Amino acid sequence: MVDLVNAERARAGLPPLVADPDLIRLARLKSADMVENDYFSHVSPVYGSPFDMMKAAGISYVTAGENIAGATSLALAHEGFMRSPGHRANILRETFTHIGIGVVEGGPYGYIFTQLFVGR
């Protein structure tokens, strides 16, 4: 998924995002949380908002964002992100520099995808 995101950024003349291990860990936690607690939202009953989650984990940033999707495949999730104006804007936001992606099997969609972005 990082390759798909960075291909979109390259087509738009933007630099690639760097995969960040701390963001990857949080994105995986968020996807697992949605499956385990049977919800689909940017606000977790366990972790709060993505910004609350990042702050609690000690992740510093100037700008931040989150994309979430439920889909049966990575390709469908990516296509959905790119068709959605808000999700697409996050993928192509010039100020974002790092990304973490979490994919967890389960839930009503087959897989839950979380993309966490930060700009440093």
All heavy atoms as an XYZ file, in Angstrom:
909
protein
N       0.824     -1.192      0.000
C       0.000      0.000      0.000
C       0.870      1.260      0.000
O       0.497      2.246     -0.608
C      -0.971     -0.013      1.180
C      -1.969      1.131      1.137
S      -3.335      0.961      2.296
C      -4.622      0.464      1.170
N       2.019      1.204      0.654
C       2.927      2.353      0.619
C       3.350      2.627     -0.821
O       3.387      3.787     -1.256
C       4.162      2.130      1.521
C       5.188      3.234      1.337
C       3.755      2.039      2.984
N       3.625      1.570     -1.576
C       4.009      1.746     -2.980
C       2.883      2.384     -3.791
O       3.138      3.249     -4.627
C       4.396      0.408     -3.603
C       5.702     -0.147     -3.043
O       6.493      0.625     -2.457
O       5.917     -1.361     -3.179
N       1.647      1.961     -3.533
C       0.504      2.542     -4.251
C       0.353      4.026     -3.910
O       0.112      4.853     -4.800
C      -0.779      1.789     -3.910
C      -0.879      0.354     -4.414
C      -2.109     -0.333     -3.837
C      -0.902      0.314     -5.934
N       0.469      4.358     -2.633
C       0.370      5.759     -2.201
C       1.481      6.586     -2.849
O       1.235      7.666     -3.391
C       0.422      5.862     -0.657
C       0.676      7.294     -0.203
C      -0.866      5.322     -0.044
N       2.702      6.060     -2.805
C       3.819      6.822     -3.361
C       3.758      6.927     -4.878
O       4.222      7.922     -5.454
C       5.148      6.258     -2.867
C       5.441      6.720     -1.450
O       4.977      7.783     -1.014
N       6.201      5.933     -0.718
N       3.150      5.964     -5.545
C       2.946      6.077     -6.996
C       1.976      7.216     -7.306
O       2.184      7.975     -8.261
C       2.432      4.753     -7.569
N       0.920      7.343     -6.496
C      -0.030      8.448     -6.675
C       0.675      9.786     -6.449
O       0.460     10.751     -7.181
C      -1.207      8.331     -5.706
C      -2.048      7.097     -5.863
C      -2.868      7.041     -7.140
O      -2.940      8.045     -7.886
O      -3.449      5.970     -7.400
N       1.507      9.842     -5.430
C       2.238     11.078     -5.136
C       3.203     11.416     -6.272
O       3.329     12.580     -6.667
C       2.956     10.965     -3.803
C       1.974     10.954     -2.623
C       2.670     10.787     -1.291
N       3.549     11.910     -0.967
C       3.159     13.050     -0.401
N       1.875     13.229     -0.092
N       4.032     14.010     -0.136
N       3.874     10.410     -6.812
C       4.807     10.645     -7.929
C       4.070     11.202     -9.141
O       4.544     12.143     -9.786
C       5.537      9.354     -8.287
N       2.883     10.639     -9.440
C       2.083     11.138    -10.568
C       1.692     12.598    -10.368
O       1.495     13.331    -11.330
C       0.834     10.284    -10.766
C       1.081      9.007    -11.523
C      -0.203      8.317    -11.952
N      -0.824      7.546    -10.894
C      -0.442      6.344    -10.491
N       0.605      5.763    -11.043
N      -1.088      5.713     -9.527
N       1.558     13.006     -9.098
C       1.178     14.389     -8.789
C       2.410     15.290     -8.600
O       2.272     16.460     -8.234
C       0.318     14.414     -7.530
N       3.609     14.734     -8.819
C       4.823     15.514     -8.684
C       5.237     15.761     -7.241
O       5.957     16.727     -6.957
N       4.802     14.895     -6.341
C       5.109     15.047     -4.921
C       6.166     14.041     -4.483
O       6.269     12.954     -5.053
C       3.837     14.825     -4.083
C       2.708     15.811     -4.333
C       1.432     15.325     -3.653
C       3.090     17.192     -3.838
N       6.916     14.380     -3.440
C       7.904     13.422     -2.938
C       7.224     12.233     -2.263
O       6.094     12.346     -1.774
C       8.719     14.239     -1.928
C       7.833     15.357     -1.521
C       6.940     15.642     -2.701
N       7.918     11.098     -2.216
C       7.328      9.922     -1.562
C       7.246     10.107     -0.050
O       8.018     10.871      0.540
C       8.306      8.800     -1.916
C       9.600      9.496     -2.164
C       9.250     10.847     -2.743
N       6.307      9.398      0.549
C       6.201      9.352      2.003
C       7.141      8.270      2.523
O       7.335      7.239      1.882
C       4.770      9.042      2.431
C       3.722     10.079      2.036
C       2.325      9.590      2.415
C       4.011     11.428      2.664
N       7.708      8.514      3.685
C       8.608      7.557      4.326
C       7.797      6.702      5.291
O       7.039      7.235      6.116
C       9.728      8.302      5.091
C      10.607      7.324      5.854
C      10.542      9.157      4.135
N       7.933      5.384      5.193
C       7.257      4.483      6.135
C       7.921      4.636      7.501
O       9.132      4.493      7.632
C       7.349      3.043      5.649
N       7.118      4.951      8.493
C       7.611      5.209      9.844
C       7.201      4.061     10.765
O       6.008      3.768     10.883
C       7.022      6.531     10.336
C       7.471      6.885     11.722
O       6.907      6.317     12.689
O       8.370      7.728     11.860
N       8.148      3.398     11.416
C       7.822      2.232     12.254
C       6.832      2.532     13.378
O       5.979      1.700     13.681
C       9.170      1.793     12.831
C      10.204      2.422     11.978
C       9.592      3.643     11.368
N       6.928      3.713     13.981
C       5.987      4.063     15.057
C       4.575      4.262     14.520
O       3.596      3.849     15.143
C       6.457      5.307     15.805
C       7.731      5.061     16.597
O       7.910      3.931     17.102
O       8.552      5.992     16.690
N       4.463      4.888     13.356
C       3.139      5.063     12.743
C       2.574      3.726     12.275
O       1.361      3.500     12.356
C       3.212      6.044     11.575
C       3.460      7.508     11.931
C       3.621      8.333     10.659
C       2.339      8.061     12.797
N       3.435      2.839     11.793
C       2.983      1.504     11.384
C       2.391      0.773     12.588
O       1.308      0.190     12.499
C       4.141      0.700     10.754
C       4.550      1.315      9.418
C       3.761     -0.773     10.586
C       5.873      0.788      8.860
N       3.088      0.834     13.701
C       2.600      0.169     14.923
C       1.237      0.720     15.333
O       0.310     -0.036     15.633
C       3.617      0.354     16.054
C       3.232     -0.342     17.349
C       4.291     -0.135     18.425
N       4.517      1.260     18.754
C       3.729      1.974     19.566
N       2.665      1.426     20.109
N       4.015      3.236     19.823
N       1.089      2.044     15.310
C      -0.189      2.653     15.695
C      -1.299      2.326     14.701
O      -2.442      2.079     15.094
C      -0.045      4.163     15.836
C       0.739      4.676     17.023
C       0.693      6.199     17.072
C       0.224      4.094     18.325
N      -0.972      2.347     13.420
C      -1.982      2.032     12.395
C      -2.468      0.595     12.555
O      -3.662      0.317     12.417
C      -1.410      2.267     10.999
N      -1.561     -0.316     12.877
C      -1.961     -1.706     13.113
C      -2.837     -1.811     14.352
O      -3.832     -2.547     14.360
C      -0.726     -2.593     13.250
C      -0.011     -2.815     11.940
C       1.256     -3.626     12.109
N       1.893     -3.870     10.827
C       3.137     -4.279     10.692
N       3.902     -4.516     11.758
N       3.637     -4.477      9.496
N      -2.462     -1.082     15.403
C      -3.289     -1.072     16.619
C      -4.691     -0.558     16.329
O      -5.679     -1.095     16.823
C      -2.642     -0.204     17.707
C      -1.512     -0.794     18.510
C      -0.887      0.263     19.419
C      -1.998     -1.972     19.339
N      -4.775      0.520     15.530
C      -6.073      1.118     15.217
C      -6.938      0.155     14.402
O      -8.119     -0.034     14.704
C      -5.881      2.439     14.466
C      -7.173      3.098     14.011
C      -8.033      3.556     15.173
C      -9.323      4.193     14.736
N      -9.202      5.591     14.355
N      -6.348     -0.489     13.397
C      -7.121     -1.452     12.612
C      -7.586     -2.612     13.482
O      -8.751     -3.024     13.412
C      -6.286     -1.981     11.433
O      -6.107     -0.983     10.453
N      -6.710     -3.129     14.325
C      -7.075     -4.230     15.227
C      -8.154     -3.798     16.207
O      -9.084     -4.558     16.509
C      -5.842     -4.727     15.978
N      -8.053     -2.572     16.699
C      -9.049     -2.030     17.632
C     -10.434     -1.990     16.983
O     -11.429     -2.360     17.609
C      -8.608     -0.631     18.067
C      -9.542      0.028     19.060
O      -9.874     -0.613     20.085
O      -9.915      1.191     18.829
N     -10.494     -1.575     15.717
C     -11.787     -1.516     15.024
C     -12.383     -2.910     14.865
O     -13.589     -3.091     15.027
C     -11.650     -0.815     13.671
C     -11.527      0.689     13.806
S     -11.658      1.557     12.232
C      -9.970      1.439     11.644
N     -11.543     -3.900     14.563
C     -12.034     -5.268     14.424
C     -12.471     -5.815     15.778
O     -13.585     -6.329     15.920
C     -10.965     -6.181     13.777
C     -11.383     -7.646     13.850
C     -10.717     -5.775     12.328
N     -11.613     -5.683     16.774
C     -11.888     -6.252     18.097
C     -13.078     -5.608     18.789
O     -13.818     -6.281     19.515
C     -10.648     -6.133     18.983
C      -9.514     -7.024     18.539
C      -8.179     -6.684     19.183
O      -8.150     -5.911     20.167
O      -7.155     -7.197     18.687
N     -13.266     -4.304     18.588
C     -14.347     -3.591     19.269
C     -15.543     -3.302     18.365
O     -16.441     -2.552     18.748
C     -13.800     -2.307     19.904
C     -12.876     -2.629     21.058
O     -13.287     -3.252     22.034
N     -11.619     -2.238     20.936
N     -15.531     -3.895     17.162
C     -16.678     -3.856     16.253
C     -17.197     -2.445     15.983
O     -18.352     -2.130     16.229
C     -17.796     -4.751     16.799
C     -18.858     -5.018     15.758
O     -18.529     -5.035     14.551
O     -20.034     -5.197     16.147
N     -16.316     -1.588     15.511
C     -16.722     -0.234     15.114
C     -15.921      0.164     13.882
O     -14.944     -0.492     13.526
C     -16.514      0.774     16.252
C     -15.080      1.167     16.478
C     -14.541      2.319     15.904
C     -14.228      0.381     17.261
C     -13.209      2.662     16.097
C     -12.902      0.729     17.459
C     -12.394      1.875     16.868
O     -11.077      2.213     17.055
N     -16.345      1.241     13.235
C     -15.624      1.792     12.090
C     -15.730      3.309     12.198
O     -16.748      3.900     11.860
C     -16.227      1.286     10.784
C     -15.447      1.707      9.573
C     -14.266      1.071      9.237
C     -15.889      2.747      8.775
C     -13.529      1.458      8.125
C     -15.173      3.144      7.663
C     -13.981      2.501      7.338
N     -14.674      3.927     12.714
C     -14.707      5.366     12.973
C     -13.297      5.886     13.180
O     -12.404      5.138     13.594
C     -15.542      5.637     14.233
O     -15.461      6.993     14.618
N     -13.133      7.169     12.956
C     -11.852      7.802     13.250
C     -11.636      7.948     14.751
O     -10.506      8.125     15.185
C     -11.763      9.166     12.560
C     -11.658      9.065     11.076
N     -10.520      8.629     10.444
C     -12.562      9.322     10.102
C     -10.717      8.629      9.135
N     -11.950      9.040      8.901
N     -12.697      7.876     15.519
C     -12.582      8.006     16.971
C     -12.762      6.635     17.614
O     -13.815      6.012     17.498
C     -13.609      9.018     17.529
C     -13.473      9.123     19.038
C     -13.410     10.385     16.884
N     -11.725      6.199     18.292
C     -11.718      4.893     18.953
C     -12.257      5.005     20.373
O     -11.923      5.952     21.086
C     -10.275      4.380     19.013
O     -10.129      3.372     19.990
N     -13.059      4.016     20.799
C     -13.489      4.013     22.202
C     -12.328      3.744     23.152
O     -12.407      4.058     24.336
C     -14.523      2.885     22.256
C     -14.245      2.023     21.081
C     -13.626      2.901     20.037
N     -11.225      3.215     22.641
C     -10.049      2.900     23.456
C      -8.998      4.014     23.369
O      -8.468      4.457     24.388
C      -9.423      1.554     23.019
C      -8.134      1.271     23.773
C     -10.425      0.419     23.193
N      -8.693      4.472     22.147
C      -7.578      5.394     21.926
C      -7.989      6.840     21.667
O      -7.136      7.717     21.600
C      -6.730      4.908     20.746
C      -6.159      3.530     20.947
C      -6.656      2.437     20.236
C      -5.128      3.309     21.855
C      -6.125      1.166     20.415
C      -4.599      2.040     22.049
C      -5.102      0.980     21.323
O      -4.588     -0.282     21.512
N      -9.269      7.112     21.467
C      -9.707      8.459     21.116
C      -9.429      8.748     19.651
O      -9.424      7.849     18.814
N      -9.182     10.006     19.349
C      -8.923     10.414     17.965
C      -7.530      9.947     17.537
O      -6.692      9.604     18.381
C      -8.996     11.938     17.851
O      -7.830     12.529     18.414
N      -7.248      9.969     16.226
C      -5.901      9.617     15.789
C      -4.850     10.554     16.402
O      -3.725     10.140     16.684
C      -5.938      9.739     14.271
C      -7.267     10.250     13.906
C      -8.135     10.245     15.100
N      -5.226     11.791     16.634
C      -4.301     12.763     17.206
C      -4.046     12.455     18.685
O      -2.914     12.564     19.158
C      -4.843     14.177     17.000
C      -5.347     14.382     15.599
C      -6.702     14.461     15.331
C      -4.462     14.438     14.523
C      -7.177     14.611     14.036
C      -4.915     14.585     13.216
C      -6.283     14.673     12.979
N      -5.095     12.029     19.395
C      -4.931     11.581     20.787
C      -3.987     10.381     20.840
O      -3.103     10.294     21.688
C      -6.275     11.155     21.400
C      -7.279     12.274     21.526
O      -6.866     13.444     21.649
O      -8.491     11.969     21.499
N      -4.197      9.465     19.911
C      -3.401      8.236     19.863
C      -1.926      8.555     19.606
O      -1.034      8.006     20.255
C      -3.974      7.328     18.771
C      -3.457      5.930     18.771
S      -4.306      4.981     17.463
C      -3.818      3.338     17.930
N      -1.671      9.443     18.655
C      -0.296      9.817     18.343
C       0.360     10.540     19.519
O       1.520     10.269     19.856
C      -0.251     10.691     17.085
C      -0.519      9.932     15.802
S      -0.317     11.011     14.364
C      -1.791     10.621     13.446
N      -0.389     11.435     20.128
C       0.154     12.176     21.274
C       0.513     11.220     22.409
O       1.590     11.317     22.992
C      -0.862     13.204     21.759
C      -0.368     14.051     22.901
C      -1.394     15.089     23.323
C      -0.889     15.873     24.521
N      -1.872     16.833     24.986
N      -0.373     10.277     22.712
C      -0.121      9.312     23.789
C       1.098      8.448     23.488
O       1.797      8.004     24.405
C      -1.353      8.438     24.014
N       1.375      8.224     22.200
C       2.522      7.406     21.799
C       3.810      8.225     21.680
O       4.857      7.679     21.360
C       2.225      6.716     20.467
N       3.706      9.532     21.907
C       4.886     10.387     21.841
C       5.344     10.718     20.441
O       6.507     11.062     20.223
N       4.427     10.637     19.479
C       4.774     10.944     18.092
C       4.623     12.446     17.863
O       3.560     13.010     18.100
C       3.893     10.145     17.119
C       4.242      8.663     17.259
C       4.061     10.634     15.687
C       3.398      7.731     16.454
N       5.693     13.064     17.406
C       5.652     14.505     17.140
C       5.344     14.748     15.667
O       5.748     13.973     14.798
C       6.979     15.153     17.533
O       8.028     14.607     16.782
N       4.635     15.841     15.414
C       4.282     16.196     14.049
C       3.868     17.654     13.993
O       3.533     18.254     15.007
C       3.143     15.302     13.528
C       1.873     15.369     14.345
C       0.915     16.345     14.102
C       1.628     14.457     15.372
C      -0.245     16.413     14.867
C       0.469     14.515     16.123
C      -0.463     15.497     15.861
O      -1.605     15.563     16.610
N       3.890     18.186     12.797
C       3.365     19.519     12.538
C       1.945     19.401     11.988
O       1.056     20.135     12.366
C       4.281     20.289     11.554
C       3.693     21.652     11.211
C       5.678     20.434     12.144
N       1.757     18.440     11.074
C       0.434     18.136     10.526
C       0.223     16.629     10.612
O       1.181     15.860     10.614
C       0.309     18.582      9.051
O       1.307     17.915      8.278
C       0.458     20.078      8.900
N      -1.044     16.220     10.678
C      -1.344     14.788     10.773
C      -2.719     14.509     10.181
O      -3.569     15.400     10.095
C      -1.289     14.321     12.226
N      -2.928     13.250      9.796
C      -4.212     12.836      9.264
C      -4.344     11.322      9.310
O      -3.383     10.610      9.587
N      -5.569     10.869      9.045
C      -5.853      9.438      9.062
C      -6.849      9.106      7.967
O      -7.822      9.829      7.770
C      -6.441      9.037     10.416
C      -6.825      7.564     10.498
C      -7.531      7.218     11.797
O      -8.697      7.638     11.969
O      -6.912      6.537     12.623
N      -6.601      8.003      7.282
C      -7.564      7.397      6.367
C      -7.896      6.016      6.905
O      -6.999      5.286      7.327
C      -6.980      7.221      4.959
C      -6.860      8.511      4.186
O      -7.404      9.535      4.559
N      -6.121      8.465      3.082
N      -9.179      5.652      6.862
C      -9.585      4.292      7.213
C     -10.490      3.754      6.111
O     -11.227      4.504      5.476
C     -10.289      4.213      8.591
C     -11.532      5.104      8.647
C      -9.309      4.543      9.710
C     -12.358      4.958      9.935
N     -10.398      2.446      5.911
C     -11.235      1.793      4.903
C     -11.497      0.366      5.317
O     -10.688     -0.255      6.007
C     -10.553      1.806      3.529
N     -12.627     -0.127      4.869
C     -12.942     -1.537      4.975
C     -13.134     -2.066      3.572
O     -13.860     -1.463      2.778
N     -12.448     -3.154      3.237
C     -12.540     -3.696      1.873
C     -12.084     -5.143      1.872
O     -11.444     -5.605      2.810
C     -11.677     -2.871      0.914
N     -12.387     -5.829      0.787
C     -11.987     -7.228      0.648
C     -10.572     -7.394      0.129
O     -10.029     -8.491      0.152
C     -12.959     -7.980     -0.289
O     -12.996     -7.295     -1.549
C     -14.353     -8.040      0.309
N      -9.969     -6.290     -0.361
C      -8.600     -6.378     -0.877
C      -7.909     -5.029     -0.762
O      -8.559     -3.980     -0.669
C      -8.582     -6.825     -2.337
O      -9.065     -5.783     -3.174
N      -6.599     -5.083     -0.819
C      -5.793     -3.864     -0.792
C      -6.121     -2.983     -2.000
O      -6.257     -1.768     -1.871
C      -4.310     -4.251     -0.790
C      -3.348     -3.091     -0.689
C      -2.268     -3.411      0.334
C      -2.746     -2.816     -2.033
N      -6.255     -3.589     -3.169
C      -6.548     -2.819     -4.382
C      -7.865     -2.069     -4.259
O      -7.949     -0.885     -4.618
C      -6.571     -3.737     -5.601
N      -8.896     -2.732     -3.729
C     -10.190     -2.062     -3.562
C     -10.112     -0.949     -2.534
O     -10.730      0.114     -2.703
C     -11.265     -3.069     -3.174
C     -11.747     -3.987     -4.282
C     -12.722     -5.033     -3.729
C     -12.403     -3.188     -5.401
N      -9.373     -1.158     -1.455
C      -9.215     -0.112     -0.448
C      -8.526      1.103     -1.060
O      -8.966      2.245     -0.871
C      -8.425     -0.633      0.744
N      -7.465      0.870     -1.809
C      -6.737      1.982     -2.427
C      -7.623      2.728     -3.427
O      -7.649      3.961     -3.441
C      -5.459      1.490     -3.099
C      -4.694      2.610     -3.734
N      -4.016      3.545     -2.991
C      -4.531      2.964     -5.036
C      -3.467      4.426     -3.812
N      -3.767      4.091     -5.050
N      -8.352      1.984     -4.246
C      -9.265      2.618     -5.208
C     -10.296      3.469     -4.481
O     -10.620      4.578     -4.913
C      -9.960      1.563     -6.063
C      -9.054      0.892     -7.062
C      -9.720     -0.300     -7.747
O     -10.961     -0.385     -7.766
O      -8.980     -1.164     -8.258
N     -10.822      2.952     -3.382
C     -11.793      3.710     -2.584
C     -11.189      4.980     -2.023
O     -11.827      6.043     -2.050
N      -9.967      4.886     -1.508
C      -9.296      6.086     -1.000
C      -9.159      7.137     -2.102
O      -9.407      8.317     -1.884
C      -7.898      5.752     -0.468
C      -7.858      5.075      0.873
C      -6.857      4.162      1.151
C      -8.778      5.359      1.870
C      -6.774      3.545      2.395
C      -8.713      4.748      3.112
C      -7.706      3.838      3.376
N      -8.758      6.708     -3.279
C      -8.513      7.662     -4.361
C      -9.805      8.236     -4.946
O      -9.793      9.326     -5.517
C      -7.650      7.022     -5.450
C      -6.233      6.710     -4.995
S      -5.374      8.097     -4.189
C      -5.190      9.227     -5.568
N     -10.930      7.554     -4.786
C     -12.225      8.087     -5.255
C     -12.838      9.054     -4.246
O     -13.727      9.826     -4.589
C     -13.194      6.951     -5.529
C     -12.948      6.247     -6.846
C     -14.130      5.366     -7.261
N     -14.557      4.473     -6.204
C     -14.161      3.213     -6.043
N     -13.306      2.696     -6.886
N     -14.621      2.477     -5.055
N     -12.401      9.001     -3.017
C     -12.939      9.861     -1.964
C     -12.126     11.155     -1.888
O     -10.916     11.103     -1.660
C     -12.869      9.128     -0.623
O     -13.014     10.033      0.452
N     -12.764     12.302     -2.056
C     -12.006     13.559     -2.039
C     -11.170     13.767     -0.765
O     -10.013     14.185     -0.857
C     -13.088     14.635     -2.170
C     -14.214     13.942     -2.880
C     -14.183     12.522     -2.377
N     -11.710     13.462      0.385
C     -10.978     13.661      1.631
C      -9.799     12.720      1.788
O      -8.710     13.135      2.206
N     -10.015     11.457      1.444
C      -8.930     10.477      1.546
C      -7.835     10.768      0.516
O      -6.643     10.689      0.814
C      -9.470      9.058      1.353
C     -10.381      8.613      2.437
N     -11.738      8.495      2.253
C     -10.148      8.275      3.728
C     -12.289      8.083      3.377
N     -11.344      7.949      4.300
N      -8.276     11.102     -0.678
C      -7.328     11.452     -1.746
C      -6.484     12.659     -1.329
O      -5.268     12.688     -1.543
C      -8.095     11.747     -3.035
C      -7.218     12.119     -4.200
C      -8.108     12.480     -5.422
N      -7.290     12.833     -6.548
C      -6.785     11.976     -7.419
N      -7.040     10.693     -7.314
N      -6.039     12.395     -8.417
N      -7.140     13.644     -0.715
C      -6.421     14.849     -0.268
C      -5.334     14.484      0.745
O      -4.233     15.044      0.702
C      -7.393     15.861      0.327
N      -5.623     13.556      1.649
C      -4.594     13.134      2.600
C      -3.419     12.474      1.881
O      -2.259     12.764      2.172
C      -5.165     12.168      3.636
C      -5.830     12.868      4.792
O      -5.604     14.045      5.048
N      -6.659     12.137      5.512
N      -3.709     11.591      0.956
C      -2.644     10.893      0.217
C      -1.770     11.882     -0.548
O      -0.553     11.719     -0.623
C      -3.255      9.822     -0.714
C      -3.789      8.656      0.137
C      -2.263      9.350     -1.767
C      -4.631      7.649     -0.605
N      -2.387     12.942     -1.057
C      -1.656     13.908     -1.884
C      -1.302     15.199     -1.142
O      -0.856     16.171     -1.777
C      -2.479     14.229     -3.140
C      -2.781     13.038     -4.046
C      -3.642     13.463     -5.222
C      -1.510     12.347     -4.506
N      -1.454     15.221      0.167
C      -1.144     16.435      0.929
C       0.369     16.686      0.902
O       1.167     15.848      1.309
C      -1.639     16.312      2.361
C      -1.593     17.644      3.112
C      -2.343     17.593      4.433
N      -3.650     16.968      4.359
C      -4.790     17.581      3.982
N      -4.769     18.848      3.641
N      -5.926     16.911      3.967
N       0.728     17.867      0.422
C       2.143     18.214      0.263
C       2.890     18.244      1.582
O       4.093     17.968      1.619
C       2.272     19.566     -0.431
C       1.855     19.556     -1.876
C       2.044     20.903     -2.544
O       3.058     21.582     -2.259
O       1.176     21.272     -3.351
N       2.204     18.578      2.662
C       2.883     18.737      3.950
C       3.142     17.417      4.673
O       3.881     17.408      5.652
C       2.076     19.668      4.875
O       0.753     19.146      5.034
C       2.010     21.079      4.304
N       2.558     16.318      4.212
C       2.822     15.030      4.856
C       4.159     14.468      4.371
O       4.476     14.530      3.182
C       1.702     14.030      4.587
C       0.416     14.337      5.328
C      -0.796     13.867      4.848
C       0.400     15.080      6.496
C      -1.977     14.124      5.524
C      -0.782     15.349      7.169
C      -1.976     14.867      6.684
N       4.907     13.906      5.311
C       6.233     13.375      4.998
C       6.385     11.893      5.352
O       7.251     11.220      4.815
C       7.317     14.162      5.757
O       7.029     14.106      7.168
C       7.378     15.612      5.300
N       5.555     11.397      6.283
C       5.680     10.021      6.778
C       4.316      9.347      6.813
O       3.288     10.014      6.963
C       6.290     10.014      8.183
C       7.700     10.488      8.215
N       8.047     11.822      8.125
C       8.860      9.802      8.302
C       9.359     11.930      8.164
N       9.875     10.719      8.273
N       4.338      8.018      6.720
C       3.102      7.241      6.714
C       3.293      5.950      7.506
O       4.403      5.414      7.592
C       2.667      6.907      5.260
C       1.263      6.304      5.214
C       3.686      6.019      4.576
C       0.689      6.176      3.800
N       2.210      5.494      8.084
C       2.152      4.169      8.685
C       0.870      3.507      8.235
O      -0.182      4.154      8.198
N       0.942      2.253      7.864
C      -0.234      1.536      7.370
C      -0.441      0.283      8.204
O       0.512     -0.452      8.473
C      -0.077      1.179      5.881
C      -0.041      2.467      5.063
C      -1.207      0.251      5.411
C       0.249      2.294      3.615
N      -1.682      0.075      8.596
C      -2.052     -1.130      9.315
C      -3.195     -1.826      8.608
O      -4.192     -1.195      8.263
N      -3.047     -3.114      8.375
C      -4.075     -3.924      7.720
C      -4.350     -5.115      8.623
O      -3.433     -5.865      8.965
C      -3.618     -4.422      6.332
C      -4.729     -5.223      5.668
C      -3.167     -3.262      5.459
N      -5.617     -5.268      9.001
C      -6.006     -6.384      9.864
C      -7.199     -7.092      9.243
O      -8.161     -6.452      8.820
C      -6.341     -5.884     11.292
C      -6.921     -7.001     12.143
C      -5.093     -5.308     11.958
N      -7.115     -8.400      9.195
C      -8.224     -9.202      8.670
C      -9.330     -9.267      9.711
O      -9.064     -9.442     10.898
C      -7.743    -10.606      8.331
C      -8.792    -11.436      7.611
C      -8.251    -12.768      7.123
O      -7.089    -13.109      7.429
O      -9.010    -13.465      6.441
N     -10.571     -9.134      9.241
C     -11.718     -9.253     10.128
C     -12.723     -8.141      9.889
O     -12.544     -7.288      9.022
N     -13.777     -8.170     10.669
C     -14.831     -7.177     10.522
C     -15.732     -7.491      9.347
O     -15.514     -8.454      8.611
N     -16.727     -6.652      9.137
C     -17.732     -6.932      8.101
C     -17.237     -6.763      6.672
O     -17.888     -7.211      5.737
C     -18.837     -5.922      8.401
C     -18.150     -4.805      9.104
C     -17.036     -5.441      9.893
N     -16.077     -6.136      6.481
C     -15.585     -5.845      5.133
C     -14.539     -6.837      4.645
O     -14.147     -6.798      3.494
C     -14.994     -4.428      5.085
C     -15.888     -3.382      5.680
C     -15.629     -2.862      6.936
C     -17.010     -2.931      4.998
C     -16.455     -1.899      7.501
C     -17.848     -1.981      5.547
C     -17.564     -1.465      6.806
O     -18.393     -0.530      7.359
N     -14.031     -7.661      5.539
C     -12.956     -8.589      5.193
C     -11.636     -8.142      5.781
O     -10.965     -8.896      6.470
N     -11.261     -6.888      5.513
C     -10.040     -6.297      6.053
C     -10.326     -4.859      6.461
O     -11.133     -4.175      5.825
C      -8.901     -6.265      5.015
C      -8.413     -7.626      4.611
C      -8.981     -8.296      3.533
C      -7.368     -8.243      5.301
C      -8.536     -9.546      3.159
C      -6.919     -9.497      4.924
C      -7.510    -10.140      3.857
O      -7.072    -11.386      3.485
N      -9.614     -4.401      7.485
C      -9.672     -3.001      7.888
C      -8.291     -2.401      7.628
O      -7.272     -2.936      8.052
C     -10.044     -2.847      9.380
C     -11.429     -3.414      9.661
C      -9.950     -1.372      9.798
C     -12.577     -2.648      9.024
N      -8.287     -1.272      6.934
C      -7.056     -0.562      6.554
C      -7.014      0.772      7.281
O      -7.992      1.515      7.282
C      -7.047     -0.284      5.049
C      -7.082     -1.530      4.210
C      -8.293     -2.164      3.921
C      -5.913     -2.060      3.690
C      -8.328     -3.308      3.138
C      -5.944     -3.209      2.903
C      -7.151     -3.836      2.638
N      -5.877      1.086      7.879
C      -5.656      2.389      8.487
C      -4.375      2.972      7.907
O      -3.346      2.297      7.852
C      -5.511      2.280     10.016
O      -6.695      1.703     10.567
C      -5.279      3.656     10.648
N      -4.474      4.211      7.461
C      -3.309      4.963      7.026
C      -3.159      6.149      7.975
O      -4.098      6.940      8.119
C      -3.486      5.502      5.603
C      -3.611      4.456      4.540
C      -3.862      5.050      3.161
O      -4.420      6.131      3.019
N      -3.440      4.325      2.128
N      -2.020      6.254      8.636
C      -1.716      7.413      9.471
C      -0.622      8.222      8.789
O       0.382      7.670      8.335
C      -1.234      6.973     10.861
C      -2.285      6.320     11.747
C      -1.635      5.832     13.054
C      -3.428      7.278     12.047
N      -0.848      9.531      8.709
C       0.085     10.439      8.048
C       0.562     11.487      9.035
O      -0.220     11.964      9.851
C      -0.629     11.203      6.922
C      -1.281     10.360      5.878
C      -2.612      9.955      6.016
C      -0.595      9.986      4.732
C      -3.233      9.208      5.044
C      -1.216      9.223      3.744
C      -2.539      8.826      3.911
N       1.814     11.875      8.913
C       2.301     13.045      9.634
C       3.222     13.845      8.723
O       3.828     13.304      7.795
C       3.055     12.715     10.951
C       2.142     12.023     11.940
C       4.323     11.948     10.720
N       3.296     15.121      9.021
C       4.272     16.002      8.404
C       5.194     16.496      9.494
O       4.741     16.938     10.538
N       6.481     16.379      9.256
C       7.483     16.819     10.252
C       8.361     17.911      9.680
O       8.519     18.047      8.518
C       8.351     15.632     10.690
C       7.544     14.597     11.415
C       8.432     13.512     11.985
N       7.605     12.578     12.751
C       7.654     11.283     12.613
N       8.491     10.726     11.772
N       6.883     10.507     13.326
